[in-house]
Amino acid sequence: MAVTENTKYIFITGGVVSSLGKGIASASIGLLLKNRGMKVTILKLDPYINVDPGTLSPYQHGEVFVTDDGAETDLDLGHYERFISENMASTNNATTGQIYYSVIKKERRGDYLGKTVQVIPHITDEIKHRIRSAGHTHENYDVIIVEVGGTIGDIESLPFLEAIRQLCLEAGRDNTLNIHLTLVPYIKAAKEFKTKPTQHSVMRLREIGLNADVLLCRCESRMDSESKDKIGLFCNVPKNAVIEALDVETIYEVPLVFENEGVGDLIMQKLNLPTSSPDLTQWRSFVERVRTPSKEVTIAICGKYVELQDSYKSIIEAFVHAGASNDAHVNLRWIDAVEVETKGTDKVFDGVSGILIPGGFGNRGIEGKIATAGFAREAKVPFFGICLGMQCAIIEFARNVCGLAGANGAEFSPHTDYPVIDIMEEQKNLSNLGGTMRLGAYACELKPEAEISKIYGSREISERHRHRYEVNDRFIEDFARNGLMCTGVNPETRLVETIELKDHPWFLGVQFHPELKSRVLDPHPLFRDFVAATLKFSSQQRGD
C-alpha cells in the first residue's frame, strides 16, 4: 500500500464551468509541496465510462498520455510529470469504466458472497481503494493530491465525490483538505465581479457533503476586497483562503502566482505539516526565459488533428522547454496534412526553419505527411519524425530514393508490393483495440557513431511507445545503401527505433514518443537539439 497513517489527502474539484485548469492547479500545488520537502503524487479521477482514453478520438479527448508502465491516460498526467518531475503510472488515473469493470469482475468471481452489489458501498469502496493506493506501491507519500474531472453538479462524478466524503471522515479533518476551483466573472457593463456562480457551486458541494477549505478563484484581474469578503462569508471560507487564480502568460507562472498568494503555506498549516520555504529559483529562471527570449524561430507541425491543439499537448510543452533551453521562443505553425495534399508543400512551408510530423492513426492526410517528409529531405530543412512521422519519412524515402514504386505502410495499403511499414506479427489477430498496442517504456540501443547517440550522450536509452506498426526489416539494407540509416533498435526484438538521413543538416525519426518525457527543468535532448538546429538553419537563411 502506498499510504501510511500520516498520509495527507488534497481533493481538488471544479465548479461553474469546465476547462478552468484543475490539472494545472493540481500540478502547481504538487510543485509547491515538493519544494517544501514533501513526497507527493497526484491522481486524476475521470468520470467517463471508457476504461481509458486509448480508443477516444483526439477531437473528443485531446492527447493520450502514456506512462512507463504502458497505461493510456488523461493528458493532465503529463502536466503532473512536467511540473513535479515524477513519473506517473497506471494507478495515477482512474476512470468510471475502470472502477465498474473491477467491481463487475469481482462480482462474477463471487467475491461479494451473494450480496447485492451497489454504488454504496461497493463502487465507493473501490474508488477509495484506488485513491489510497495511488502512485507507485513501493513509495510512501506524505501527500496524495486527487483531481476530480468534470464540474460539480455533473451526475457522472457523484460516486467519486461520495467516496471522497467518506474518505474525509475516515482519514480525519487534520489529514484532508478540499480545494475548489471556480470562476469569478467580471461583468464589464456592470463594472463588477459576480460572486453568485461561486456561491452556487460551493452550495452544490455542500449538498454532496463536502465543505470547501480553500477556494481558487479564476479571474481576469485582481478582485476588490469586497468581492473576496462576500465569497468568504457566503461560502464559509476564511478570507485568506479565498485565492485569486489570475490569468497568466504561461501556465508555468501558476505555481509562482500561487506562492505569492500564500497557497503553499496555507496548505501546510491546514494539514499540520512542517512549514518551510521553497526554493523556486530555477523555476523562476525558466519562466523568465520563456517570457523574455532573445531569439525566435518558426517550426511547422504537420498533423491531422491540428484543429484541436490539445491533441499534441506534450509536443507543444516540449517545445516550450526546449525553446527556453535555447533562449528562444518557438513559433508553432500548424499545418493540416490534408491541406498539404491540396496546396502542395512550397506554399505551406514557406518561411519555416524546421518541420515536425507527429504521431497519428488512419489513412486521412497520410499522403500530405509523406510529401512533407520529402520536402524536408530535398530542401534540407531540419526534420523530426515521431512515430507515424518517422514511418512517413521511410515511405517517402522508399518511393523516391530507393525506387520502390508504390511503397507504403500496411495500415494504409494492405496489398502493396513494398510494405516498408508492417503490422507486428502478434498484432495481426487482435480483435480488441483498447490497450493492445506496443505501449509504455522500451529499451533502445543506439549505434555509437550515430548523431542521435551524441545527442543523448548515451548508447542505451528508454522511451515510451504507442503504436501497432513497425519498420519492416526486409528493407533495412536497401535503405542503408541509399543513405537512410537505422541507428537504434530494441535489444530484445531488434525492431527499428530510430533513423537518420546522411548528408542532411538534421533529419531524425523515432518510433517512440520523446515528448512524453520532457520536463520543465530537464528538456528532452532530442527537442533541445532539434530547436538548436532550426535556429542554425534560420540564421543561415538570413545570412547571419
N, C-alpha and C positions, 0 to 999 in steps of 0.2 A: 504494500500500500504506500502511496506517495505522500501521505499526510501523517502528521503527528498530532498529539493532543493540543499542541501550541500553534497549529497552522491557522492562519487568519484567512478569511474569505472576503473578497470585494466583489459585489454584484453590480454590474453596470447595465442599466436599462435605458430605453429611449422613449420619448413621447412627442406629441403634437404632429410631427411629420417624420418620414424616414429620411435616410441619407444625411443625417446631421453629423456623422463622423464618430460613431461609437467605437469603431475599430481603432481609429487614430487616438481617441481619448484613452482607450484601454492600453494601447501600446505606450502612450506618453506617460501614463501613471506607472506602468511597469518599469519604464526607464528611470523615473524619479526614485522609485523604491529600490531598484537595483543599485543605483548610485549612492544610496544610503546604506548599502551593505546587506540588503535583504536578498534572499534566494527566492526568485519569482518565476512563476509560469502563468500562462494565460490560456483560457478555454473559451471557445466560441460555441454557443448553443444555437443551432439553426432550426427554425420551426417547420421547414418544408418537409414533405413526406418522402422525397427522394432519399435513398440511402446515402448518396453523396452527390456532388455536382458533376461527376465524371461524364454523365450522359446528357447533361444540360447544354443547350446552345449557348455560346458565349454572349449572344444577344440577350439571353434570359438572365444570365448569372455573372457575366464577366469572366475573368481569368479563373482557371482551376489551378490552385496552388498545390504542388506535390511535395510531400515530406520525404525525408531519407528512408523511412520505412515503407514507402510506397502508397501512402494514403492520398487520395484526391480530395482536397479540402477547399474551404472558403478562402477567398483572396485575402481576408483580414489576417489569416495566419502569416501571410507574407509581411504585413505591417509589423506583426508581433516580432518576427525574426529580425527584421531590419532594424527595429528600434532597440530591442533588448539583447540582440546578438546571442540568442539561444535557439537551438534547433527545436522546432515543434515536432509532434508525432501524431499518429492516428488518434491517440487519446486526447488530443487538444481540440478536436472538433466533433461534436455530437449533433446528429440531426434527429428529427422526429422519426424518420424512417428507420434509422439505426436503433433507436430506443424500442420502437414497437417490434421490429424484427427480432431483437434479442429476447423480448418478453414472449413473443409468439413461439420462438424456438424452445424456450424453457417450458411453456405450456404443453407443447407437443411431446416433450420428453417426460412429462408428468411431474415436473419439479414442484408444482403447486398443490400436489396431493388432492386433486379433485375440487379445489376451491374455485369459486367464480373469480375470473381474472378481471380486474377493474383498473380504471385510471388511477384511483387512490385505493390501495397503496402501491399496486404493482408497477405502474408506469412511473409514478413519482419516486418510488424506491430505486428504480433503475436509473433515473436521472441523477438522484443523489449519489448513487454509486459511481457514475461517470464523473461527477464533479469531484468527489473525494479522491478518486484515483487519477485525476488529471495529470498529464505530463509523464515523464519517464518514471517508471515504477521503482527504479533504484535510487531516486533522489528524495530528499526530504525538504519540502518547500516551507519557507516562512509565510509566504502569501500566495494564494491562488486567486487570480483575477478571472471573473466569469462574465463574459459579454453575452447578453441575450439578444438575438436577432429580432428584427421586426419592431413594432411600435406598441406601446401599452394600449390595450383595447382590442388588439388582434385576437381572434379566437384561437388561432394556431399556437400561440405562445402560452396559453393558460396553464397547461400541465407543467411547463418549465417554471413558471412563476410560483405555482403551488409548491413545487419541490423546493424552491428557494425559501419560501415561507417556512416550510418545515425544517429545513436545514438551519435557518437562522435561530429557531427555537432550540434545536438540538445542540448547536455549537455555542450558543450564548451570545448576548449582545456585545461582550467585550471582544469577541472573535469574528464578528461580521460587520460589514459596512455596505449600505445601499447608496449607490451614486446614480442619480437620474439626470440624463441629458435631455434638455428641452430647447425649444425655440422661443425667443422673446422678440417678436417682430416690432419694427419701428414703422409706424404709420405716418408718412410724410405729410399728408393732408392735415392730420390732427396734431402733428409735431410732438408725438409722444410714443413711448414704448407701451405695448399692450401685454399685460401680465396674465390676463384671463386664460389663454391657452395653457400656460404652465400650471396655473391653479387647477384647471380641469384635469390635466394629465396626472398631477400628483393625487388628485381626488380618486381617479380610477385606480391608481396604485394602492391607495389606502383600502379601497373596496376589496382588493385582492388579498389584503392582509399584510402589505409591505409599507413601511414608512421610509421616506427619503431622508438620508442623513446629510447628503451633500447634493446640491443642485449645480450642474454645469449648464449655464445659460448661453446658448449660441446667439450672438447678436452682432450686428454690423459695426456698431460703435459703442463706446462706453455708456453704460446705463447711468441715469441720475440716481442719487441716493434714495429718493422717494420710491422709485420703482423697486429697488433692491429691498427696501423696508417692507413694501407691500408683499413681495414674493415671500420673504422670510416669515411675515406674520400669517398669511393665509395658507402657506404650505408647511407651517410648523417646523421651520428650519432656522437656526441661528443666522444672523446676517453675515457673519464671517464664513458661513458655509454656502452662501449664495455666490457662486464663482462666475465671473464673466469669461466666456469662451469666445473671444473675439476672432473675427475673420483675420487670416494671416496670408502673407505672400506665398509661403511654402509650408507644407504640412510639418516640416521638421522644426518649425518655430513653436509648435504647440506645446512641447514639453517646457520650453523657456517661458511661454506665457503662463502656463500652469504654475511653474515655480515662482514666478513673480507675484502670482495671486495667492501664494501660500498653500497650494494644494498638497504638496508633499508633506509639509509639517503638519497640516490639518489631519491628513490620513494617519500619520504616525501617532499623533496624540489620541485620536478617536479609537485606534486599535491598541493603545497602550504599548507601542513599540518604542525602542530606544531612539531618541532623536539624534540626528547628526546632520552635517552639512554636505550636500552632494558636490562632487567635482564635475562640473559640466563644461570645463574649459575647452576640451576637444570638440564637444558638440557645438558650442558657441562659435568656435573657429570654422567648423564645417558650414554652419548656417550663414556665416558672414561670406564665405567663399561662394555659396550658392547665390546670395543676394547681390554681390558686387564682383563678378568675374571680370578679368581683364581681356578675355578673348571670347569669341563665339564661333560656332561652326554649325552648318546645316547638314543633317543626316536624314535620309529618306527611309521610311519604314513601309515596305510594300507588303500589305497583308490583305486578308479578305473580310476582316471584321472591323475595319478602321472606323466605321460609323460609331462604334462603342469602344472608346479607347481603354476602358477598364478591362477589355479582353487581353490587353498587353500591359497590365499594370506593373508587373515585375520588371519588364523591359524598360518601361518609362523611368522607374525609380533607379534601375541600374545605370541609366544614362545620367541621371542627376548625380549619383555617387561618382561616376567616372568623370563627369564634367568638372565637378568640384576638385577632384584629384588633379585635373589638368588645368585648373584655374580658368575654366571655360564654361560658357553657357551653351548647351546643346539644343539647337532649334530642331524639333522633330517635324518633318514634312510627311504627312500621312498620305500614302498613295494606295488607292484601291486597285488590286491586281486586275480586276475586270476592266478598269479604265485603261490600263496599260495595253490590254488586248485590242481596244478600240482606237486609242490615240497614238500608240507607239511609244518607244522609250525616250527618244531625243527630247521631246517636248516636256514630258512629266518630270524628267530628272535633270532638267537644266538648272545649273547653279548649286547642285548638291555636292558635298565633299565626301560622302560615304553612303552606302546602301546596306540596309539590313533586311533580310527576309526571315520572318519569324515562323513558328510552327503553325499547324492547322490541319484540318481534315477535309476530305471531299474533293470533288473534281472542279468546283467552281473557281475560276481565277487561276488555275494551275498554269495555263499557257502564258498568262501575263507574268507569273513569277519566274517561269523558265526564261522568258525573254529578258526579264530584269537581270537575271544572273548573267546572261550573255552580254548584255550592255556593260555591266560592271567588269566583266572579263576583258572585253575588247577595248573599252575606254580607260582601263587601268584605274578605275575608281575603287578605293578601298571597299571591300565586300565582306560581310559577315552573314553566314547562313546558319540558322538554328533549326535543328530537327528537320521539318519539311523543307526549310530553306536550304539546308545542305543537300537534300535529295534533289531539289530542283536544279541546283548547280551541277550535280552529277549528270542528270538527264540532259541538260543543255550541252555539257561537255561531250557526252557520248554521241549526241546527234551531230554536233557541228565541228568537233575536233577529231574525234575517233572515227567518224564516218559511219556510225551505226544508225542508219536512217530509220526513223520510227521508234527509236529507243524511248522507253517510258517506264513508269512505275506500274506494278501490277494492280495497285489501287485504282489507277486511272485508265489503264488499258490492259485488261486481264489476258488478252491474246497477242500482245506484242511479241515480235521475234526477239527483241532485246530487252528483257525485264531487268534493267540495271538496278532497280529497286524492287525487292520482292518481299512477300509476307513471310514471317518466321514460320518454320515448319509446325511448331507447337501451337500456332495461332489459327491454322487453317480450318480446323473442325470445331472451333468455338461457336456456340450459339448465343451465349450471354455476352453483352457488350460491356457491362459495368465492371470495372476493376480487373479486367483481363488483359490489359496491355503490359508491356515491359515498363514497370513503374518503380520509382524510387532510386536510391543510390546504387550505382555500379562502378566498379573499378575500371581504370583505363591506363594502359601502358603507352607512353609516348616515346617515339624514336628520339634518341639523344641529339641527332643533328637537325631535328625539326624546329621550325620557328616557334611553334606552339609550346615546345618543351622549354625554350628560353623564356617565353612569356610567363609560364607558370613557375619557372625556376625549379622544376621537378620533373622527373620521368614518370612518377606514379601519382595519379590523381583519382578523385572520386567525385562523380557528378550525378545529378538527378535526371531521370528519363521519364518520358510519357509518349510511347509510340508502339505501333504494331509492325511496321515495315522496316526493312534493313537494306543496307547496301549488299548487292549480290556479288559474292566474292569471285564468281566466274569471270568478272570483267576487270578485276583489280590490276592485273598485269597489263591489260590494254590501256587502262587509264595512265599507269605509270610510264609506259613507253611514250605517251603523248604529253606528259608533263603534269598530270594531276596525281599527287602523291597521297596515299593513305598513311597518315602519320601516327595514328593512335588506334589501338584495338583493345577489346576486353580480354583480359588474360585467360579467362576460362573458355569463352565461346569463340574467341578470335573474331568476333563481329567488329566491323569498322566503326570507330567512334569519331575520328577527326580526319579532315582532308586539308591539303594545302595546294595551291597552284604555284608552280615555278614561274619565274620571270614576271612577277606581278608585285606591286608595292605592298599589298596586304589583301590576301584572299584566303579566308579560312571558313571552313564549315565544320559544325559539330553536331553529332546526333543527339546530344543531351541538351539540357536547358540551364546554361550557366547563370542566367538572370535570377534564378531562384535562390542562389547562394550569395548574391551581392549584399553587402551591409553598408550602413551609413559610414562607419569609420574604417571599413575594410572593403573597398570597392573590388568587384571581381576583376582579376587581372586581364581577362580577355576584353571586357568592356573598356577598361582603363587604356589598354594598348590600342584598341580599335579607335577610340576617340583621339589618342595621340597621333595615330596615322592619318586620320581625317584632317586634323589641324595642320599637319605637314603638307598634305595634299592641297589644302586650301591656300596655304602660304605660297606653294609653288605656282598655283594657278594665278595668284595675284602678282607673282614675280617678286615677292619679298626677298 
